[in-house]
Amino acid sequence: MRASFSAIVAPLNTTPCTPLRPPLHLKQPRFHFHVHRISWTPRIGHIVGVLKEAQEVETAVPGIAAGEEGEIGINGSAVETVEAARDSPSRVLGKGKKMVQEVDQSSDRFKLLNGREIFEEKAYLVGVDCKGKEDVLFSIEDSLKELAQLADTAGLSVVGSTSQKLGAPNPRTYIGSGKVSEIKTAIHALDVETVIFDDELSAGQLRNLEKAFGGDVRVCDRTALILDIFNQRAATHEASLQVALAQMEYQLPRLTKMWTHLERQAGGKVKGMGEKQIEVDKRILRTQIGALRKELESVRQHRKQYRNRRLSVPVPVVSLVGYTNAGKSTLLNRLTGADVLAEDRLFATLDPTTRRVQINNGMEFLLTDTVGFIQKLPTMLVAAFRATLEEISESSLLVHVVDISHPLALQQIDAVNKVLDDLDVESIPKLMVWNKIDKTNDPERVKIEAEEKGAICLSAINGDGLEQFCTAVQAKLKDAMVPVEACIPYDKGELLNTIHQVGIVEETEYTESGTVIRGHVPFPLARLLTPMRLRLA
């Protein structure tokens, strides 16, 4: 039987959304899209588009009543029956006309993810080593290892991988036809549900690969995988907005497969139903993208106002940047006593967290933890997280945290520097910190090498090296400050406290007219002290 589709647009709908492409895990986040329902509802009253579809299922499935509607993914692959899985310990995977229930036979494939029991899908990884690519930082083997970490973070079980060297990607399938056949044989032998490519695929390549592998297999790329992880980890309204925008922008050029069975039915110069429906879908998605951008611009302006208020008391801002899982959140917790989520896994932190740090001499600065970077970071994520990343551009100092125990530490440093270059923050002073020195084979040798390169060694997990870190931060901040010598009247005690909090006081002398201080302060504070500097003279 042929599936029939129809579409309507509803004025309001507050039903939680599910993804346009099938989710890679069981959890349904708040900003998710479903094939038969496209709706974004962070606030009641926004424009909501709803696409409904009905599919006649030929094969009865255990646990699903005969004739019950099935669900087809945007690229023709199947969507998990999430609601059924919620009500039952089993997880039913919808696979087009051939739907199978895998629970009784593979109960060992359940695992806990983010506190929930999910069915662990099998994934197969594919990488391509293109000759002549100049911006490649990781070897194909190392890049696939990282992709396997990403898949594990998303709740997938990697059962195999392969790679191919090419002069240029195949425009139809990204890989060669022989490699397509090889992968098809492997994934069916291993009972793979998802094939993940290490590079971003076009809509046509996704469609052709899923057709070549068979309707039971889902194909996605590194970008979709990272977006899925971000979707799982979004814990605040702002992060959810940012991830939702990135997902929509990723999906927009890929709305091509759902309606191809209706395409050009009218013939001649008249557009077919399928072509018209794709235009409707894209118009709905563009409307929602516009609404999200407007919402995020409001968030951005709110953050800007907060920063302006913060600048009224010019406390230096130190931002932690670095590769994902470098230990930034652990370092923040160690210095401030905060309880920010810090896990030994990729992208544990999405939302920036700022805490106040006070050094032994009384100086204070604000320490901000930011989202981690990664090689091949999707451009739409960088754009969507603009409001968050602007925290970096407003910093007094950037602390580049590196997992020095990682075998690819140098490549990770280059990847982070590449993102920082794109953010146009080269004018901000930087301090390199080699974290996790306790995990290295020869810590003393690493410390000598760090000293030669001007880096600070520490272990955020046990606190070793934190005193040297604070001293180095103070020295870097001092370089960006203005030297002052001023006499503060005794009735300006609050101003004197501010100088001690945000500046570096090197000498203090008490006179009849007031307290004489010599040291360094941030430029805005130096301007306030100008009359008092003149008084001293």
N, C-alpha and C positions, 0 to 999 in steps of 0.2 A: 504494500500500500504506500501511496505517496503522502508525504506530510504536507499539510496545508497550513498556511500562515495568514494572519491578518494583523492589523495594527490600529490602535486607537490612541488618542492623546487625551489624557485626563487633566482637569484643571488643578486638582490637588491630590496628593497621595503621601501619606506619612509612613508607608511600609518600608522597613529597612531594605537597603539595596544589596544586590549580589552581583558578582563581576560579569562583564561581557564575555571574557574568556573564563573557562572553568577554573575554579580556585585550585591551588596546589595542595591544599590542606582542608581539614574539616571545618575549621573555624569560619564563621561568617562575620567579618568586621562590619563596623557601622557604615563605612563608605564602600560599598560593594555593588557590583552590577550583575544582573541576571539577564540571561538571554531573552526571556519573555517579559522582563520588567526593567526598564532603565529609569531609575529615579534617584535623584540626589536630594536629600531632605535634611540638611543640617539645621535649617530653621523652617518652621511651618510658614507657608505663604509663598515660598519660592516656586518658580515655574518647574513643573515636573512632567517629564515625558514618560509614557508607558507604552511599551510594546508587548502585546500579548501574542502568544503563539500556541497552537495545539498540534500535537503529533499523535498519529494513530500508531500504536505499537502492535506489531504482528506477533511477537513472541512473548508469552506470559512469563513473568519473573516471580520466583518465590518471594513472598512478602509484599508483592504489589498486585493489586486486583487486576483482573483481565480488563483490558480496555482503558486502563488508567493512563493519563497523559505522561509522555516522556519528555526529556529535555535535551536539546541539541546545542552544542557550543558554537561560538561565533565562527570558528574555522571548521565546523563540521564534526568536531570531536564531541565526546559525551561529557555531560555534567554529572557529578556525584549527586545522588538523591540525598541531599543534606538533611531535609526534614525527617526522612525515614531513619537516618543514622542517629538523629538526636533522640528519637523515641525508642531506639533499640540498641543493644550493645553491638549489633552488626553494622557494618558500613556497606551499603550497596553502591556499586559503581555502575552508572548507566553507560552503556557502550553502544549507542545507536540501536540497531535492530538486534544486535547480539548483546544482551545484558546478562551479566553474570554476578552471582553472589559469592564473594570470596571469603566469607568470615569463618564458616565452620572448618574449611580446609586449611586456613592460614591464621589461626588465632595468635600465633607468635608475631604477627606483623602489626600488632597494636603497640603504641608507645605513648608516653606522656609528653605533650608539648604545651608549654605555657599553662600548665595545670590541668590540661584536658587530655582525655584518652582519644587518640586519633588512629585511623588506619594508615599505616606507613606504605605509601605508594613506592613502587620500584621505578627508578630513573636510570636512564642511559645517557652518558655525556658525549658530546661531539665537539671537537675543536678543529680549526683550520689554520695552518701556518702559511700565510701568504708571503711570497718572496717580495723583497723590495719595500716592505712596510717599514717606515722609518721611526714611527712613534711607538713601537712595541717595546715594552719594558720587561715583560715576563716571557720566558720560553713557553712553548705550547704545553709542555708537560707541567710546568709550575702553574700555568693559568688554569689547566684542567683540575689540578689539585685544589686550587682556590674555589673553582666552580663546585667541586664536590663538597667543600665546607659550606658554601652557600646553600646547596641542596639539602644538606643535613640540617642547617639552621631552619630551613623552610619545612622540615618534617618529612623529607623524602629519603629513601634508602637507595644509594647508588650501587648498582649491581654490575656496571661495566662502563667502559669508555673507549673511544677510538679517536684518531686524529688523521689528518691528511695534509700533505704539502701541495699547494697549488700556486700557480703563477698569479691567478686572480680568481675570486669566487665565481662559481657558476651562477649566472643571473636567474636561472629557473629554480635550482635546488640548493644553491650555495656550495654544495659538494658535488663531486663527480657521480655519474650514473652508476659506476661500479661500486663506489662506496655506499650509495643509497641501497643497492641490493645487499651488500654485506651487512649493513646496519639492520635492514629489514629481517634478515635471517637471524641475527643475534637477538634482537628485541623480542621476536616471537618465541625463540627458544628459551629466553629468560623470563618470559611473561611480563614484559615491561609495559607500564601504563603511560610513562612520560619520557619523551626524548628532549634533552636540553642542549641547545647549541651555545657555544661560548661567545658568539658574536651576535649582534642584532640582525634579525631577519626581516625582510620586507613582507608585505601582505601576500604577495604572489608566491614567495618562497615558502612561507608557512602553509599556504594552501596546497602547493604542489607536493611538499614533503608529507603532509598528513594523508594526502591521496595515495602517495606511493607506499607509505608504511601501512596503510589500512585504517579503516574507520575506528578501530579499537584503540589506536595509539594517538596520544596528544603530543603536539610539538610546541615548544616554547623556546625563548632565548634568554640569555643572561639578564637582559633588561627586564623582561617580564618576571623573572625569578627575584631580582632585587626589589622590584616594585611589590611583589607578593610579601616579601619579608618585611618591608617597610609597613605594609598594610597590617600585618600581624602585630607589629611593635608600636603602632601609633596609639599613644595612651592619652593624648590631650586633644581638645577641639582643634587647636592650630595644626598639630601634626596630621590629624585626620584630613583636614582641609587640603594641606599640602600634598599628601599622598594621593588623595582623590583627584586633584588636578593633574598630577603626573600620570595617573592611570588613564584618565580620560584622553589626555593628549597622546598617550601611547596607542590607545584603542582607535582613535579617530581615523587614521589612514588604513586601518585594518578591518573596517566594516565592509567587507566585500563578499564573504562567502555565504552568509545566512540566506540571502535572497537570490542567489544565482539561478535557482531552478525556475524563477519567474522572469528572468532577465530577457528583454527584447521579445516578449510574447506578441506585442502588437505588430511588429515588423515595420519595414519602411522607415520613414522619418519620425514616426511616433515612438516616444519612449515606452519601453516595456514596463510592466508592473514592478519587476525586480529592480530595475534601474531607478524608478521613482521612489520605491521604498527605501533604497539605500540613501537617497537624497533626504528623505524624511528623517531617517535615523541620524544622519550626520547633522542635520539642522537642529535636532533635539540635543545632540551631544554638544554642538557648538554653543547652544543657549546655556547649557549647564556649565560649560567651561567659562563662559563669560560671567555667569553668576559667581562661580568660585573665585575667579580672578578679582572680581569686585570685593568679595568677602575678604580675600587675602590682602588686598590693598588696604582695607580697613585695619586688619591686623598689623600690617606694616606701619601704618600711620600711628597706631597705638604704641608700638614698640619705639618709634621715633620720638614720640612725646615723652615716653618713659626715659629714654636715653638723655633727652634734653634736660629733664628734671634732675637726672643723676649728675649731669655735667655742672649743675649749679653748685654742687659740692664736688670739686674735681678729684674724686678718688680714682687713682689709676686702675684701668681695666686690663687684666691679663687673661687671654683666651687660650685654652688648651686645644690644639689642633693635632691631627695625626691620622694614621691609618686605622681602620676599624680594628677593634680588639687590641689596641696598643697599651691600654691601661689608663686612659684619661680619667674615666669616672672613679677608678680606684684611687688615683692620685688626688682628685678633688675630695673624696671622702676622707683620705688620710690627713689632708691639710686642714680641713674645715670641720670634721666630725659629722658631715652630712650623711644621709642615708640614700644617696642616689643609687639606682640599680646598677650594679657592676657585676657582669657575668663574663666567663671565659668563652665568649661566643661572638659572632659577628653582629654588628648593629644592635647592641644592647641598649644604646642611647640614641634617641631621635630628637628629643626636646632639649634646648639649651637650659642649663641650670647655673645660676650665679650665686656664689656665696662670698662672704667677707672673710679675708685672711688677715691676721695681725701678726707681724714679726716681733721678735723679742724687743727691739728698740722702740716699739710703739707704732711704727709705720703700718698703715693698712692699705690693702688693695683688694679689688673685686676679682675673683677667679671664676671664669666661665667655662663650663664643659660644653663642647659642641659635638654635632654628629660626626661620626668617623667617615673618612674617605676610603675609596677603593679604586683599583684600576678599572678602566672602562666604565666609570660612573656615568649612568644615563644622564644626558644633557637635560632632559625634562625634569629630572629630580633636582638638579642644580638650580634650574629656573624656578621650580615650584617652591624650593626652600630658600628663596631669596630673602624673605623677611628674617629667617633664622640666621642665614649666613652674613647678613649685614651686621650682626653682632661682632663678627670677626673684623670687618672693615673699620669699626669704631674703636678698636682696641688700642691700648698704649703699648702692648707687648704681645707677641705671639710665641707661645711655648710649644714647640714641635716635639710631641712625645713619640718615641720610637720603641718598638719591641725589639731590643737589640738581641734577644735570644732567638728571634725568628731567622731561619736560614735565608730568607729573602728580604732582610731588613733594608739593604741598600736600594733594592728595586722599589720597596714600599716608600722610602724617603723620596725617590724620584717621582713616584705617582702622586704623593701629597704635594710636592713642590709644583707639579704640573697644574693641579687644581688651584693652588694658591695664586699661580700666575694668571689663571683665568679670572680669578676674583679681584685682580688688580690691587694687591696689598703689599707689593714689594717695598713700599716706603716705610712700612711698620717694622720696628726692630724685632728680631727673632732670637730665640734661645733654644738650642737643641738639647733635648733631654733623652738619654738612653735609659729606658726603663727595663725592668725585669732582669737586672744584672745578676740576681740570685739564681737565675735559670741558665746562665752561660757556663760553659765548661771551664773557663779560666777567667774569673772575674778580675784578677789583678792585671792581666794582660789587656783586658778590655778597658780598664780604668786608665792605663797608660795611653792607649790609643785615643780614648775620649779626650784626655787632656791635650794631646797634640792637635786635635781638631776643634778644641774649644767647646766640647759638649760636657754636660753634667751627667754623671752616672748615679742611678738610685734604684731602689726597689720600693715601689708604692705599696706593695703587699706587706712588707715588714718594717718599712720606715727608714731603711738605711739610705743615707745621702740627702735627707730632707733639709738638714741645716745648710749644706753646701748649695742646695737648690734655692733656698730663700735668700741666701747671700748673693747668688748670681742674679736672681730676679731683681733684687734691690739695686745692684750695680747697673743692670740694663735700664731700669727705670730712671736711675740717676742721670744716665747719659742723655735721656730725652727731656730732662728737667732744666730749669733756668737757675743759675747760681744767684743767691740773694744774700743781702746783709741789711737787716732792717731792725728798727726799734719799735716794738709792739707796746703801746700804752697798757698800763695795768688794768684799765677798765675794758680792754679788748681781750679778756681771757678766753672767750669762745674762739676767736680768731687764732690765738696761739695754739689752742687744742687742735684746730683744723690743720695748722702747719705741721704739727707733730704726727697727725694721722695720715696725711696724704703726701707729706714731703720728707726730706731727709735732713734732720737737724744735726749739724756737726759740732757747733759750739753754741753755748748759752752764757750770757752775761747779764747780771741784774744791775741796772743803773737807776738814778733818781727819776728819770723820765719814762722808764719802762724796761722791758726785757729785750735785750739785744740778741738776735739769733743770726747765725751764719750757717748756710746750707743750700739745699736745692729744693725747689718746689715746682709743681706743674705750671705751665705758662699762664692759664687763667688766674691762678692764685697770685702769681708774680705781678700781674697787672693790678690786682687789688692792693698789693703791698707797695706800689710805686710811691704814694705820698709819704709813707712811713720810711722808705729808703731815703727819700729826700730829706726828711726830718733828721735822720741820723747824720747826714752829711753836714 
